[in-house]
Amino acid sequence: MARETVLVSSQSQPSYEAAATFYATIAYPDPLDKSRREAFRIALCRSAIIARAEVDQGWRLSCQVIRPEIFCQEEHYYEKIFDLGMTLFTKRVICSSTIVISHLYDEPIRLSGLRPTVDNLAALVAEALGMSTESYKTVQSKLWAPTKSVAHAAAAVTLFRMKVPKLQQNSDWVKEHPLCEHDMMLGSMFYPDILSLLVNLSEKIRPRLFVARAFRIAEQSTIQFRTS
């Protein structure tokens, strides 16, 4: 059984709020950080609403039901929360993608010619974050360890982005997802099918973490995501 189950349903709330819950949980998976998770979730909602209003005139000029709490604080407060949360989110995605994805194959693949051990992969993460490769132990303790509970979800974000070029070859998909032409994350905030894809992909990856040879993440330490 998972440590926590997070519902990200767009049936009972606007799709951007459901997607914001998914992304905010990746940034702040620790139960002790639930207040920060909620603050970042609201900041994500606010950012998505403003971003869509800037690029979608029809949406901007139509009536939208928006909960007051999304705009109840001053702008600089949201900007600070948003920037901090996105920094954490990005680091967790980079870390998880580097360490997890190489172990989703029957035979773990090498990256940069290195054996896919956690030490080697953590050194690559350190390099990607502008740190010395000798900081791999710091990456493992300060970033990878607290990211493990959502590593499947963070890796799913990268795998989805890898699928996007193929999806964009389908003209019907492009017409149905115009916001993705501006920003893929923005699109995922407003199109429930993309959120469902992310959650389903995340849940397909999660059981693979329990049996990875280089690392084993106990099921009871992970966060499960559900759309219903």
Sequence and secondary structure as in RCSB ss.txt:
>XXXX:A:sequence
MARETVLVSSQSQPSYEAAATFYATIAYPDPLDKSRREAFRIALCRSAIIARAEVDQGWRLSCQVIRPEIFCQEE
HYYEKIFDLGMTLFTKRVICSSTIVISHLYDEPIRLSGLRPTVDNLAALVAEALGMSTESYKTVQSKLWAPTKSV
AHAAAAVTLFRMKVPKLQQNSDWVKEHPLCEHDMMLGSMFYPDILSLLVNLSEKIRPRLFVARAFRIAEQSTIQF
RTS
>XXXX:A:secstr
  SEEEE  SSSS HHHHHHHHHHHHH  SGGGHHHHHHHHHHHHHHHHHHHHHH HHHHHS     GGGGSS H
HHHHHHHHHHHHHHHHHHHHHHHHHGGGSSSS   BTTB   HHHHHHHHHHHTT  GGGHHHHIIIIIHHHGGG
HHHHHHHHHHHHHHHHHTT HHHHHH GGGGT HHHHHHH HHHHHHHHHHHHHHHHHHTT SS    GGGSEEE
E  
